Amino acid sequence: MSKKKVSKKWRILSPDGFTIEFGVPHYSSSEKMRESFEKWKERYRQQGYYSSTEYGRISLDELENYCFVSCLDN
């Protein structure tokens, strides 16, 4: 009997609870999720902060701490 391989999906939501990449609800690896997060964060570099409805201005150095990360089993 062979074991079924469980693939995991990773999800990251902004501090306001939205996916960080339009049309991409999850990622196939934590590495791909990390790459997407870094690209998303760069969009706010010129502004210098991420503006959140709930938390106000979040410095880019702290942004990761305000995002919601989850691992979903397939």
Backbone bond lengths (Angstrom), bond angles and torsions (degrees), N, CA, C in turn:
res aa  C-N    CA-C-N  psi(-1)  N-CA   C-N-CA  omega(-1)  CA-C   N-CA-C  phi
1 M - - - 1.436 - - 1.530 108.00 -
2 S 1.317 117.22 128.30 1.461 120.02 179.22 1.526 110.37 -94.20
3 K 1.294 113.73 148.16 1.460 119.05 178.61 1.519 109.25 -84.21
4 K 1.291 114.87 140.36 1.451 119.81 176.97 1.522 108.56 -78.96
5 K 1.319 115.87 127.74 1.448 120.37 179.36 1.530 108.69 -75.75
6 V 1.300 115.36 126.97 1.458 120.60 179.41 1.518 107.83 -92.78
7 S 1.317 115.41 117.78 1.459 118.10 176.76 1.521 108.44 -95.70
8 K 1.291 114.47 143.51 1.452 119.76 -177.94 1.515 109.61 -106.72
9 K 1.285 114.98 148.00 1.449 121.79 174.64 1.525 107.16 -118.23
10 W 1.312 115.19 140.19 1.443 121.18 -179.08 1.519 109.74 -109.33
11 R 1.317 115.62 140.99 1.457 120.38 179.00 1.523 108.71 -131.92
12 I 1.317 115.36 139.62 1.454 120.80 174.70 1.522 107.93 -131.78
13 L 1.316 114.68 131.87 1.460 121.12 179.38 1.517 109.15 -117.14
14 S 1.306 115.47 147.01 1.460 121.45 177.44 1.529 109.76 -65.05
15 P 1.323 117.60 168.93 1.463 119.52 176.72 1.535 113.10 -57.90
16 D 1.316 116.48 -22.41 1.463 120.84 178.49 1.523 113.24 -93.08
17 G 1.342 116.99 3.80 1.456 121.36 174.38 1.518 116.56 88.21
18 F 1.336 117.36 16.66 1.463 121.27 179.56 1.521 110.24 -105.71
19 T 1.330 117.01 151.68 1.460 119.25 174.32 1.527 108.15 -63.78
20 I 1.315 117.04 149.34 1.462 120.10 -175.19 1.524 113.09 -84.98
21 E 1.322 116.78 -11.36 1.460 121.34 -179.01 1.519 108.72 -134.18
22 F 1.314 117.01 118.29 1.457 121.89 -176.58 1.529 111.19 -57.12
23 G 1.318 116.51 127.93 1.456 121.68 177.46 1.517 114.77 81.86
24 V 1.327 118.13 3.63 1.464 121.36 179.47 1.531 108.00 -122.63
25 P 1.330 116.67 94.36 1.463 119.45 -176.71 1.528 114.25 -76.44
26 H 1.340 117.24 -21.01 1.466 120.53 -179.52 1.525 109.75 -158.79
27 Y 1.339 115.52 169.63 1.467 122.94 -177.53 1.525 109.41 -124.27
28 S 1.321 115.91 152.71 1.460 120.45 -176.61 1.532 112.92 -80.91
29 S 1.324 117.56 -12.02 1.466 119.95 178.04 1.522 109.43 -151.45
30 S 1.317 115.04 159.43 1.463 119.17 177.82 1.532 110.34 -67.36
31 E 1.325 117.27 -28.91 1.457 120.72 178.30 1.523 111.18 -66.00
32 K 1.328 116.75 -44.08 1.473 120.39 178.48 1.522 110.44 -65.35
33 M 1.314 116.05 -37.00 1.460 120.27 177.51 1.526 109.49 -63.44
34 R 1.316 116.95 -45.10 1.474 122.38 -179.98 1.527 110.53 -60.79
35 E 1.335 117.39 -45.16 1.466 121.61 178.82 1.527 110.69 -59.59
36 S 1.304 117.12 -44.40 1.459 121.09 179.62 1.523 111.55 -65.72
37 F 1.321 116.39 -38.47 1.457 120.02 177.61 1.528 110.65 -61.56
38 E 1.327 117.07 -45.44 1.457 120.76 -179.04 1.534 111.12 -62.80
39 K 1.331 117.28 -41.41 1.467 121.05 177.31 1.525 110.33 -64.09
40 W 1.306 117.38 -43.08 1.464 122.43 179.53 1.526 110.30 -62.82
41 K 1.313 117.02 -44.40 1.463 121.93 -179.26 1.530 111.12 -61.45
42 E 1.333 116.96 -36.05 1.461 121.59 -179.80 1.532 112.23 -61.53
43 R 1.308 117.48 -25.33 1.466 120.66 178.69 1.527 111.45 -62.20
44 Y 1.316 116.94 -21.15 1.462 121.57 -177.56 1.535 112.55 -103.34
45 R 1.319 117.57 2.75 1.467 122.42 -175.54 1.529 111.32 -58.41
46 Q 1.319 118.63 -48.03 1.468 121.16 -177.64 1.533 110.88 -62.93
47 Q 1.309 116.27 -38.98 1.465 121.78 178.64 1.531 110.75 -69.91
48 G 1.342 116.15 -34.95 1.457 120.96 177.26 1.512 115.03 93.20
49 Y 1.306 118.01 -3.44 1.463 121.56 -179.04 1.524 109.74 -163.08
50 Y 1.312 115.38 164.70 1.462 122.29 172.42 1.523 106.06 -104.67
51 S 1.312 116.92 131.53 1.460 121.14 -179.53 1.521 109.44 -98.96
52 S 1.315 115.98 118.32 1.457 122.65 -177.30 1.529 109.98 -110.88
53 T 1.303 116.17 141.58 1.455 120.92 176.91 1.520 110.59 -61.27
54 E 1.322 116.66 -43.89 1.467 120.95 -175.61 1.527 113.75 -84.71
55 Y 1.344 117.22 -38.02 1.461 120.56 -171.29 1.530 114.19 -105.71
56 G 1.310 118.43 -5.36 1.464 120.81 -177.72 1.520 111.01 76.46
57 R 1.312 116.16 -148.73 1.468 120.97 -179.85 1.530 110.41 -76.19
58 I 1.329 114.74 126.20 1.475 120.92 178.98 1.523 107.09 -115.92
59 S 1.336 116.46 124.41 1.470 118.98 177.84 1.526 108.71 -64.39
60 L 1.318 115.12 149.89 1.462 119.54 -178.35 1.526 112.08 -64.69
61 D 1.323 116.55 -26.91 1.470 119.89 176.71 1.525 111.73 -67.50
62 E 1.317 117.13 -25.24 1.464 122.47 -178.15 1.532 113.55 -102.59
63 L 1.325 117.06 -7.66 1.469 121.37 -171.73 1.527 113.41 -55.00
64 E 1.310 116.94 -42.27 1.473 120.77 -178.71 1.529 111.46 -58.17
65 N 1.311 116.78 -34.15 1.466 121.12 -178.93 1.528 113.20 -69.31
66 Y 1.316 116.93 -16.92 1.462 121.35 -178.83 1.532 112.90 -100.38
67 C 1.332 116.92 -8.74 1.467 120.81 179.16 1.525 110.22 -82.88
68 F 1.320 115.66 157.79 1.460 121.67 -179.20 1.529 108.63 -108.21
69 V 1.325 116.74 117.71 1.459 122.66 -178.70 1.512 109.02 -112.11
70 S 1.328 116.38 134.99 1.457 119.64 176.21 1.524 110.08 -142.34
71 C 1.311 114.39 151.88 1.466 122.08 177.82 1.519 106.76 -112.49
72 L 1.321 115.73 124.37 1.467 120.91 -177.09 1.520 109.63 -111.44
73 D 1.307 117.34 129.23 1.461 120.46 174.25 1.520 108.93 -78.19
74 N 1.311 115.25 142.19 1.460 120.66 179.22 1.500 111.56 -76.98
